[in-house]
Every structure is written in structure tokens, then in C-alpha cells.
């Protein structure tokens, strides 16, 4: 499971690399995109990209150019379904919390009714 930094980078990659296309992305683009939530250095981005690759979310190759280097990124199957899986997981967690709150409320009301009956 990706940590917070990896999730931010992976969400950005999922948006940019929609479909099965390979996309050229610079580490500076990634840093700029996630900068409003967290500050990442280029070395951290390199580590995150390697980690996401090891976790089977992406395939990437580093490509040199005049203006620095770029990642040639392609989402793997797990990466392509990440946004939908993340949404399902959040929905399941919300349903669990709501169900727990409902059951606690019902239990409380039932306790009050029993207390009133046997008083």
C-alpha cells in the first residue's frame, strides 16, 4: 500500500497517463503538481517512482534530454485501476463508520427503552 507521498504522485500519474499510453513526465512537473499538498525533492521523487514500480503500479524508464531528464511512464493494470480502487476503499470505510454510528444509536435508544420499562 502506498504511503501519503506515493499516493499523491500516483494520483497525478493516473490523471496524466490515462489509458494505456506512455507519457513523458519530468520530476519537476510532479513536484509542481503535488507542491500544494507536500514538498518533494527530486531525489524523493526518484525513490517514489522506484517504489511505485516495485509495487506494480507503473513501468518507467529514465530518459535524458537537454533540459534534464524525464520519466517515460506507463501505468500497469494495478495503476490503471488505482483511482477506482481508492474510491471504493473510501466508500467502504465511510459505510463502516456510518453503520457503526447507526448501531450505536440504536443500541443507545434500545437501552433507554429497556431502562424506562424496567424502572
N, C-alpha and C positions, 0 to 999 in steps of 0.2 A: 504494500500500500504506500503510495507516495506521501511524503511529508508536505507541509504547507507550501514551501518554496517550489517543490516539484509540481504540486497541483496547479499553482499559478502559471508556471511555464507550460505545463501540459495543456491547460485550458487555452492558452494563447496559441500553442501549436495546433490544437484541434480546430480552432477558428481559421487559422491561416491555411492549413493543409487539408481543407475539406475535400472529400472524395478520395481517390486513390492517386492523386498527383504528387510528384516530388516538388518540393518548394525550396528555393534558396532563401535562407534567413541568416542575417548577421547577428552575432551576440549582442551588438548594440541595439538592434531592433527589439530583441527580447527584453533587455534591461530597461529600455524606454517604456515598453508596454506595461511591465509589472512595477515600474517605479512609483506609481501612485499608491501601491499597497506595501511594497517592500523594496529595499535597495539591494541589488545583487551586483557583485563584481564579475568581471569576465571569467575569472578562474572558477568562481562558484557556478556560473552558467555552464562552463565546460564539464564540471563534476555532475551537475544536474542532468545534462544531456547524456552523459555516460551512464548514469544511474537509470534514467528512463529507458535507455537502450537495453540495459541488463534486465530490466523488469518487463521487457517485451512490449513496450508501448510504442516505440519508434525505431526506425532504422535511420542512421545518419552517417554521412561522410563529411569530413572537413575538406573544404576546397579553398585554396589560396587565390588571392587576386591582388591587384594593385592597391586596393583600398583596405587591405586586411584580409581576414578570412571569413568564410561563410559556411554554414551548415547546409548540406543537401539533405533535407528531412523528408521522410515518408512515414506516414502512420501505419503501424501494423494493425491487425484486426482488433486487438485489445485497445489500442489507441483510438481507433475509429469509433468504438462503442463507449469510450470513457465518459463523455458528456451525458449520454443517456443513462449509463450505469450509475453515475454520480447523482443524477436527478432521482432515479429510482431509490437509491440508498437514502437520500434526504427525505423523500416522501415516506418511506418505510419508518424512518426514525420519528418523523412527525406523527404518523399514525400510532406508533407505540406510545409516545408521550400523551397524545390525546386519549387513547384507550385507558392508559393508567390513570389519568385525571378523571375520566368518566367513572371508572371502577371505584376510585377513592371517594368520589362524590356520592355514588350510590351506596357504598358501604357506610359512609357517614350518616346519610339520610335514614338508612335501614336501622342503624344503631340508635338514632334519635327516636324512631318509631317504636322500637323494642323497649327503649327506656321509658317512653310515655306509657306503653301498655302495661309493663310490669312494675310501675311505680306505686 
